[in-house]
Amino acid sequence: MSDSLSESGFDLDHVDRLLTTTRAVRKRLDLEREVSDKLIFECIDLAEQAPTGGNDASRRWMVIRDQDTKNELGRLYAEVGTLFINARGHLDGTGHPKERVVSSGAYLVENFSRAPVLVMCAIWGIHDNSGRPGLFDSAIPSAWSFNLALRSRGLGTAYATMLNNKSDEVAALLGIPSGVTTLVCFPVGYTCGHEFSPAPRRPASDITYFDQWGFTRNRPSIDGSARIEDGPGVVVEIDTDARPKAVWEVISDIGMPARFSEELVDAEWTSDGDRGIGSTFRGSNSIPDVRDWDTNCIVTAWKDRETFEWRVTDAQKPGAIWRFDLVEQGGGSRLRFSMTIGKENNGTAPRALKDPSQESEILRTRRLIHKANMQRVIEGVKGLVDG
């Protein structure tokens, strides 16, 4: 048996390649090559194997080939997609993080009706937030399986949902009865080339929480419990209405957390020159009725308006790693504040390692304190920039 085969007999190399390279395809759709009904049927048959809530067989599919109908759907799609066209005009050539996706979206708006075939996934029922199975929760897995089936056969598509903003017009055009909800309309075609790469994404260790929201670990635990060895940490996040520039001016001020945190009393730069990687500062910390101490901090990541990371005491053997990450979100920003407890050079690790039976609880208690303080910090930042 091949080393890449799983216990269930699947070739993991092939499966993982399919899962990591099924991209939204817009500019690389072959708009000239025909797509057969046979292939569409194959992909829908595979998609219908997806799980459904309550085994409800309510999904329906529409295949649109008539050019006049595609043109009308393209017109409706363009009415909603004007924002991509306008945004492209502002972002082209700027190097903005969203320049490529906006340009790709604008291309699809302009060429939606030229796709060899449009395939729509719909479902009997109207979503009423009742929590009943068989509606969106049952259709979305099937729709994604349709994407995977296309990819495995050399075809591609994009998960296009903007026609949902024109549901009445779409229903009238396609003769869809009341009581049916359309979810997504896929522009389907062969891809120009077959090589697609995994997209840059945050690793699982950054976005997976254990037992408490925001409790992270850098490495998988052997027994599932929290251990110093696994790099336990905390993440808090908040959305603001302010642009990244305004938020950055606050978070790159090292004295800022002291205004909101109950632990950090003050901070001041101890290095001269430009701020950035290698710069140092000193933080004065205090836990009421416990102890006070000073910490030397080294900046280990600094990207203007995006990332500010510092390590406490020693860059190679840090007592803790603290980090701000900032991304544009809609018309504002999302601020992420994270920390990782070090294996040494701090007061927590010795206490946690002294008694393995108490290690997990000690880390839980310490992280709850960190989480509360970190939450106060990001809420304070939001108050400053949004106020």
C-alpha positions as CSV (number, residue, x, y, z in Angstrom):
1,M,0.0,0.0,0.0
2,S,1.3,3.4,-0.9
3,D,2.5,5.6,2.0
4,S,0.1,8.3,0.8
5,L,-2.9,6.0,1.2
6,S,-5.1,6.7,4.3
7,E,-6.5,3.9,6.5
8,S,-9.7,4.2,4.4
9,G,-7.8,3.6,1.2
10,F,-7.9,7.1,-0.3
11,D,-4.8,8.5,-1.9
12,L,-4.2,11.5,0.3
13,D,-1.8,13.2,-2.2
14,H,-4.6,13.4,-4.8
15,V,-7.4,14.2,-2.3
16,D,-5.3,17.0,-0.6
17,R,-4.3,18.4,-4.0
18,L,-8.0,18.6,-5.0
19,L,-9.0,20.3,-1.7
20,T,-6.2,22.8,-1.7
21,T,-6.2,23.8,-5.3
22,T,-10.0,24.2,-6.0
23,R,-9.9,27.9,-6.6
24,A,-12.4,30.5,-7.7
25,V,-11.8,30.6,-11.4
26,R,-12.7,33.8,-13.3
27,K,-10.1,35.1,-15.7
28,R,-8.9,31.5,-16.4
29,L,-12.3,30.3,-17.6
30,D,-12.1,29.1,-21.2
31,L,-15.1,31.0,-22.7
32,E,-14.9,29.3,-26.1
33,R,-14.8,25.6,-25.3
34,E,-18.1,23.8,-25.0
35,V,-19.0,21.9,-21.8
36,S,-21.1,18.8,-22.4
37,D,-24.3,17.9,-20.5
38,K,-22.7,14.6,-19.7
39,L,-20.1,16.3,-17.6
40,I,-22.7,18.5,-15.9
41,F,-24.8,15.5,-15.0
42,E,-21.7,13.7,-13.6
43,C,-20.8,16.7,-11.4
44,I,-24.4,17.1,-10.1
45,D,-24.7,13.4,-9.4
46,L,-21.5,13.7,-7.3
47,A,-22.7,16.9,-5.6
48,E,-26.0,15.2,-4.6
49,Q,-24.0,12.7,-2.5
50,A,-23.3,15.6,0.0
51,P,-25.1,15.2,3.3
52,T,-28.5,16.8,3.9
53,G,-30.2,17.8,7.1
54,G,-32.9,15.3,7.9
55,N,-32.1,13.5,4.6
56,D,-34.2,16.2,2.9
57,A,-34.1,15.8,-0.9
58,S,-35.0,19.4,-1.7
59,R,-32.1,20.6,-3.8
60,R,-32.7,21.5,-7.4
61,W,-30.3,22.4,-10.2
62,M,-30.8,24.6,-13.3
63,V,-28.6,24.6,-16.4
64,I,-28.8,27.7,-18.6
65,R,-27.4,27.4,-22.1
66,D,-29.7,29.7,-24.1
67,Q,-27.6,32.8,-24.9
68,D,-30.5,35.3,-24.6
69,T,-31.2,34.0,-21.1
70,K,-27.5,34.1,-20.2
71,N,-27.3,37.7,-21.5
72,E,-30.2,38.7,-19.3
73,L,-28.7,37.0,-16.2
74,G,-25.4,38.8,-17.1
75,R,-27.2,42.1,-17.2
76,L,-28.7,41.5,-13.8
77,Y,-25.4,40.3,-12.4
78,A,-23.7,43.5,-13.7
79,E,-26.2,45.7,-12.0
80,V,-25.2,44.3,-8.7
81,G,-21.5,44.0,-9.7
82,T,-21.0,47.6,-10.5
83,L,-19.1,48.0,-7.3
84,F,-16.3,45.7,-8.6
85,I,-16.0,47.7,-11.8
86,N,-15.8,51.0,-9.8
87,A,-13.3,49.5,-7.3
88,R,-11.1,48.2,-10.1
89,G,-10.7,51.7,-11.4
90,H,-9.5,52.9,-8.0
91,L,-7.2,49.9,-7.2
92,D,-5.6,49.0,-10.5
93,G,-1.8,49.5,-10.2
94,T,-1.9,50.4,-6.6
95,G,-0.6,47.2,-5.1
96,H,-3.5,47.1,-2.7
97,P,-4.0,43.7,-1.1
98,K,-7.4,43.4,-2.7
99,E,-6.3,44.6,-6.2
100,R,-6.2,41.1,-7.7
101,V,-9.5,39.8,-6.4
102,V,-11.3,43.0,-7.3
103,S,-9.9,42.9,-10.8
104,S,-10.9,39.2,-11.1
105,G,-14.4,40.0,-9.8
106,A,-14.8,42.9,-12.3
107,Y,-13.7,40.5,-15.1
108,L,-16.4,38.1,-14.2
109,V,-19.0,40.8,-14.1
110,E,-18.1,41.8,-17.7
111,N,-18.0,38.2,-18.9
112,F,-20.6,36.4,-16.8
113,S,-22.9,35.7,-19.8
114,R,-20.0,34.4,-21.9
115,A,-19.5,31.3,-19.8
116,P,-20.3,28.2,-21.8
117,V,-22.9,27.2,-19.3
118,L,-24.5,28.7,-16.1
119,V,-25.5,26.2,-13.4
120,M,-27.7,27.3,-10.6
121,C,-28.2,25.5,-7.3
122,A,-31.6,26.1,-5.6
123,I,-33.6,24.6,-2.8
124,W,-37.3,24.2,-2.0
125,G,-38.0,26.4,1.0
126,I,-37.5,29.9,2.3
127,H,-34.9,30.6,4.9
128,D,-36.7,31.9,8.0
129,N,-34.0,31.5,10.7
130,S,-36.0,28.8,12.3
131,G,-33.1,26.4,12.4
132,R,-35.0,23.8,10.4
133,P,-32.8,21.4,8.5
134,G,-32.9,21.0,4.7
135,L,-32.4,24.6,3.6
136,F,-29.1,26.5,3.2
137,D,-27.3,24.1,5.6
138,S,-28.1,21.2,3.3
139,A,-27.5,23.0,0.0
140,I,-24.1,24.6,0.6
141,P,-22.2,21.3,1.1
142,S,-23.7,20.1,-2.2
143,A,-22.8,23.3,-4.0
144,W,-19.2,23.0,-2.8
145,S,-19.0,19.3,-3.9
146,F,-20.1,20.5,-7.3
147,N,-17.0,22.7,-7.4
148,L,-14.7,19.8,-6.4
149,A,-16.2,17.6,-9.1
150,L,-15.7,20.3,-11.7
151,R,-12.0,20.7,-10.7
152,S,-11.3,17.0,-10.8
153,R,-12.5,17.0,-14.5
154,G,-10.5,20.0,-15.7
155,L,-13.3,22.5,-15.3
156,G,-13.7,25.5,-13.0
157,T,-16.1,28.0,-11.7
158,A,-16.6,30.8,-9.2
159,Y,-19.1,30.8,-6.3
160,A,-21.2,33.6,-7.6
161,T,-24.0,34.8,-5.3
162,M,-24.7,38.4,-6.4
163,L,-27.8,37.3,-8.3
164,N,-29.4,36.6,-4.9
165,N,-29.9,40.4,-4.8
166,K,-32.1,40.1,-7.9
167,S,-34.0,37.0,-6.8
168,D,-37.4,38.3,-8.0
169,E,-36.1,39.2,-11.5
170,V,-34.2,35.8,-11.7
171,A,-37.3,33.9,-10.7
172,A,-39.4,35.7,-13.3
173,L,-36.8,35.1,-16.0
174,L,-36.4,31.4,-15.3
175,G,-39.9,30.6,-14.3
176,I,-38.9,29.6,-10.7
177,P,-42.0,29.1,-8.5
178,S,-42.5,30.9,-5.2
179,G,-41.2,28.9,-2.2
180,V,-37.9,28.1,-3.9
181,T,-34.7,29.8,-2.9
182,T,-31.8,30.2,-5.3
183,L,-28.4,30.1,-3.6
184,V,-25.6,30.4,-6.2
185,C,-25.2,30.6,-10.0
186,F,-22.0,28.9,-11.2
187,P,-20.4,30.1,-14.5
188,V,-18.8,26.9,-15.7
189,G,-16.1,26.3,-18.2
190,Y,-12.9,24.4,-18.8
191,T,-9.9,26.1,-17.2
192,C,-7.0,27.6,-19.1
193,G,-4.3,25.4,-17.8
194,H,-4.7,23.0,-14.9
195,E,-2.1,24.1,-12.4
196,F,-3.5,25.9,-9.4
197,S,-1.7,26.6,-6.1
198,P,-2.9,26.6,-2.6
199,A,-4.0,30.1,-1.5
200,P,-2.3,31.9,1.4
201,R,-4.4,31.2,4.5
202,R,-3.9,31.5,8.2
203,P,-2.7,28.2,9.7
204,A,-5.0,26.1,11.8
205,S,-3.0,27.0,14.9
206,D,-4.0,30.6,14.5
207,I,-7.7,30.2,14.0
208,T,-8.5,27.1,16.1
209,Y,-9.6,27.5,19.7
210,F,-9.6,24.9,22.5
211,D,-12.3,24.8,25.2
212,Q,-12.5,28.6,25.4
213,W,-13.0,31.1,22.6
214,G,-9.6,32.6,21.8
215,F,-7.5,29.9,23.5
216,T,-4.9,28.7,21.0
217,R,-2.0,26.3,20.9
218,N,0.9,26.5,18.5
219,R,1.4,22.7,18.3
220,P,-1.0,19.8,18.6
221,S,-1.3,18.4,22.1
222,I,-0.5,14.7,22.7
223,D,-3.4,14.1,25.1
224,G,-5.7,17.1,24.2
225,S,-4.9,19.0,27.4
226,A,-3.2,22.4,27.6
227,R,0.6,22.2,28.1
228,I,3.4,24.7,28.2
229,E,5.2,22.6,25.6
230,D,2.5,23.2,23.1
231,G,2.7,27.0,23.1
232,P,-0.6,28.0,24.7
233,G,-1.9,31.4,23.8
234,V,-4.8,33.8,23.6
235,V,-6.4,35.7,20.7
236,V,-9.0,38.5,20.8
237,E,-10.3,40.3,17.8
238,I,-12.5,43.3,17.1
239,D,-13.9,45.2,14.0
240,T,-13.6,49.0,13.8
241,D,-15.1,51.5,11.4
242,A,-11.7,53.2,11.1
243,R,-9.3,52.6,8.2
244,P,-6.0,50.7,9.0
245,K,-3.9,53.9,9.0
246,A,-5.8,55.3,11.9
247,V,-5.8,52.0,13.9
248,W,-2.1,51.6,13.2
249,E,-1.2,54.9,14.7
250,V,-2.8,53.7,18.0
251,I,-1.5,50.2,18.2
252,S,2.1,51.1,17.2
253,D,2.2,53.4,20.2
254,I,3.8,51.1,22.8
255,G,2.2,53.1,25.6
256,M,-1.3,52.5,24.3
257,P,-2.1,49.2,26.2
258,A,-1.3,50.9,29.5
259,R,-4.3,53.1,29.1
260,F,-6.7,50.1,29.2
261,S,-4.9,47.0,30.6
262,E,-4.9,46.3,34.3
263,E,-1.5,44.6,34.1
264,L,0.7,47.0,32.0
265,V,1.5,50.2,33.8
266,D,3.8,52.0,31.3
267,A,6.1,51.4,28.4
268,E,8.9,53.4,26.8
269,W,11.3,52.9,23.9
270,T,14.9,52.0,24.9
271,S,16.4,52.1,21.4
272,D,17.1,55.0,19.2
273,G,16.3,55.5,15.5
274,D,13.5,54.2,13.3
275,R,11.0,51.9,14.9
276,G,10.9,48.4,13.4
277,I,12.4,44.9,13.7
278,G,15.2,44.9,16.3
279,S,13.9,48.0,18.2
280,T,13.6,47.6,22.0
281,F,11.4,49.0,24.7
282,R,10.7,48.4,28.4
283,G,7.3,47.6,29.8
284,S,6.4,48.1,33.5
285,N,4.0,45.5,34.7
286,S,1.9,45.0,37.8
287,I,-0.5,42.4,39.2
288,P,-2.4,44.0,42.1
289,D,-1.5,42.5,45.5
290,V,0.9,40.1,43.8
291,R,4.1,41.7,42.4
292,D,5.5,44.4,40.1
293,W,8.2,43.9,37.5
294,D,9.9,45.4,34.4
295,T,10.2,43.5,31.1
296,N,12.6,44.2,28.3
297,C,10.9,43.7,24.9
298,I,12.3,43.2,21.4
299,V,10.4,43.9,18.2
300,T,10.5,40.8,16.0
301,A,7.9,41.7,13.3
302,W,6.9,45.1,12.0
303,K,5.0,45.9,8.8
304,D,3.5,49.3,8.6
305,R,-0.3,49.2,9.0
306,E,-0.3,45.4,9.2
307,T,1.9,43.7,11.9
308,F,3.6,44.6,15.2
309,E,5.1,41.7,17.2
310,W,7.4,41.8,20.2
311,R,9.0,39.2,22.4
312,V,9.6,39.6,26.1
313,T,13.0,39.2,27.8
314,D,14.8,37.2,25.1
315,A,14.0,37.0,21.3
316,Q,15.2,33.3,21.2
317,K,13.7,32.2,24.5
318,P,10.8,34.6,25.0
319,G,8.8,34.8,28.2
320,A,5.9,35.6,25.9
321,I,5.2,36.7,22.3
322,W,2.7,39.5,21.8
323,R,1.4,40.5,18.4
324,F,-1.1,42.9,16.7
325,D,-2.3,42.1,13.2
326,L,-4.4,44.5,11.2
327,V,-6.4,43.9,8.0
328,E,-8.8,46.0,6.0
329,Q,-12.4,44.7,6.6
330,G,-15.1,46.2,4.5
331,G,-14.9,49.9,4.9
332,G,-13.0,49.6,8.2
333,S,-10.5,47.3,9.9
334,R,-10.2,44.1,11.9
335,L,-7.8,44.2,14.7
336,R,-6.3,40.9,16.1
337,F,-4.4,40.9,19.4
338,S,-2.6,37.6,20.2
339,M,-0.1,36.3,22.7
340,T,1.8,33.0,23.3
341,I,3.1,32.0,26.7
342,G,6.8,31.1,26.6
343,K,8.4,28.0,28.0
344,E,10.7,30.0,30.3
345,N,11.6,33.5,31.4
346,N,8.2,34.0,32.9
347,G,6.3,33.2,36.1
348,T,3.7,31.0,34.6
349,A,5.8,28.2,33.1
350,P,7.5,27.2,36.4
351,R,4.2,27.1,38.3
352,A,2.5,25.1,35.5
353,L,5.4,22.6,35.2
354,K,5.8,22.0,38.9
355,D,2.7,19.8,39.1
356,P,1.6,18.2,35.7
357,S,-1.8,17.4,37.2
358,Q,-2.4,21.2,37.7
359,E,-0.7,22.4,34.5
360,S,-3.8,22.7,32.4
361,E,-5.8,24.5,35.1
362,I,-2.9,26.9,35.8
363,L,-2.7,27.8,32.1
364,R,-6.5,28.2,31.9
365,T,-6.6,30.6,34.8
366,R,-3.6,32.6,33.5
367,R,-5.1,32.8,30.0
368,L,-8.4,34.0,31.3
369,I,-6.6,36.9,33.0
370,H,-4.7,37.7,29.7
371,K,-7.9,37.4,27.7
372,A,-9.8,39.9,29.9
373,N,-6.9,42.4,29.7
374,M,-6.4,42.0,26.0
375,Q,-10.2,42.5,25.4
376,R,-10.0,45.7,27.3
377,V,-7.1,46.8,25.1
378,I,-8.9,46.2,21.8
379,E,-12.1,47.7,23.0
380,G,-10.1,50.7,24.1
381,V,-8.5,51.0,20.7
382,K,-11.9,50.8,19.0
383,G,-13.3,53.5,21.3
384,L,-10.4,55.8,20.3
385,V,-10.5,55.3,16.5
386,D,-14.3,55.0,16.2
387,G,-15.0,57.8,18.6
